[in-house]
Amino acid sequence: MSRGAIGYIILIVMFPVAVLGMVTVSNEYRAMSVDAIDCDGPISVLIFAIPALVVYGIAGAIFFSRFRERRSRVLSLICGLICLGLIRNIGKAMDEYRENSSEAACGSGL
């Protein structure tokens, strides 16, 4: 198996992780239309989004460096779109965390 084939296999294996990183919500209560505070923080998003962002970011940079090949152009665009979706969801999770961190209900309470 060549290095290129291993790289494609890694991208295929990481795709479900990337999808989970893009669709996971940081506040499960708001996702169920309940106006409540979720004090878990952004970890439910970050646990999937950060590894996928690293893998697809590195792969996108590698494909972009070989931009003259048509296949590399397409794959760099796909990796870039996946990274944008992951960054968007990470930003939303961090906004939710900042919004909830000021609430007394999410404090240590000791």
C-alpha positions as CSV (number, residue, x, y, z in Angstrom):
1,M,0.0,0.0,0.0
2,S,1.4,3.4,-0.9
3,R,1.5,6.5,1.2
4,G,-1.2,8.1,-0.9
5,A,-3.6,5.2,-0.4
6,I,-3.0,5.4,3.4
7,G,-3.8,9.1,3.3
8,Y,-7.1,8.6,1.4
9,I,-8.0,5.8,3.9
10,I,-7.3,8.2,6.8
11,L,-9.6,10.8,5.2
12,I,-12.4,8.2,4.7
13,V,-12.1,6.9,8.2
14,M,-12.1,10.5,9.7
15,F,-15.2,11.6,7.6
16,P,-17.8,10.3,10.2
17,V,-15.8,12.0,12.9
18,A,-15.9,15.2,10.9
19,V,-19.6,14.9,10.3
20,L,-20.1,14.4,14.0
21,G,-18.0,17.5,14.7
22,M,-20.1,19.5,12.3
23,V,-23.6,18.4,13.5
24,T,-23.1,18.0,17.2
25,V,-24.6,20.8,19.3
26,S,-23.1,22.2,22.4
27,N,-26.5,22.8,24.1
28,E,-28.6,19.7,23.8
29,Y,-31.5,21.5,25.5
30,R,-31.8,24.2,22.9
31,A,-31.6,21.6,20.2
32,M,-34.8,20.1,21.8
33,S,-36.4,23.5,21.9
34,V,-36.1,23.9,25.7
35,D,-34.7,27.2,27.0
36,A,-32.3,25.8,29.5
37,I,-28.6,26.1,30.3
38,D,-26.2,23.2,29.4
39,C,-23.2,23.5,31.7
40,D,-21.2,20.7,29.9
41,G,-19.4,23.2,27.8
42,P,-18.1,22.8,24.3
43,I,-16.4,19.4,25.0
44,S,-19.2,17.5,23.2
45,V,-18.3,19.4,20.0
46,L,-14.6,19.7,20.5
47,I,-14.0,16.0,21.1
48,F,-15.0,15.3,17.4
49,A,-14.2,18.7,15.8
50,I,-10.6,19.2,16.8
51,P,-9.1,15.9,15.5
52,A,-11.1,16.1,12.3
53,L,-10.0,19.8,11.8
54,V,-6.4,18.8,12.2
55,V,-6.6,15.9,9.8
56,Y,-8.6,17.7,7.1
57,G,-6.6,20.9,7.6
58,I,-3.3,19.0,7.0
59,A,-4.8,17.1,4.1
60,G,-6.2,20.2,2.5
61,A,-2.8,21.9,2.8
62,I,-1.1,18.9,1.1
63,F,-3.7,18.8,-1.7
64,F,-3.4,22.6,-2.1
65,S,0.3,22.3,-2.6
66,R,-0.3,20.1,-5.6
67,F,-2.9,22.5,-7.0
68,R,-2.0,21.9,-10.6
69,E,-3.6,18.4,-10.6
70,R,-7.4,18.5,-11.1
71,R,-7.9,15.8,-8.4
72,S,-5.9,17.8,-5.9
73,R,-7.9,20.9,-6.6
74,V,-11.2,19.1,-6.0
75,L,-9.9,17.4,-2.8
76,S,-8.4,20.6,-1.4
77,L,-11.8,22.3,-2.0
78,I,-13.6,19.4,-0.2
79,C,-11.2,19.5,2.7
80,G,-11.5,23.3,2.9
81,L,-15.3,23.1,3.0
82,I,-15.2,20.5,5.8
83,C,-12.8,22.7,7.7
84,L,-15.1,25.7,7.4
85,G,-18.0,23.6,8.7
86,L,-15.9,22.4,11.6
87,I,-14.6,25.9,12.4
88,R,-18.2,27.3,12.3
89,N,-19.5,24.7,14.8
90,I,-16.5,25.2,17.1
91,G,-17.2,29.0,17.0
92,K,-20.9,28.4,17.9
93,A,-19.9,26.0,20.7
94,M,-17.4,28.6,22.1
95,D,-20.1,31.3,21.9
96,E,-22.5,29.1,23.8
97,Y,-19.8,28.4,26.4
98,R,-19.1,32.1,26.9
99,E,-22.8,32.8,27.2
100,N,-23.3,30.1,29.8
101,S,-20.1,30.7,31.8
102,S,-21.5,33.9,33.3
103,E,-24.6,32.0,34.7
104,A,-24.5,31.2,38.4
105,A,-26.0,27.8,37.7
106,C,-22.8,26.7,35.9
107,G,-20.5,27.8,38.7
108,S,-18.8,25.4,41.0
109,G,-21.6,25.9,43.6
110,L,-19.4,24.9,46.5
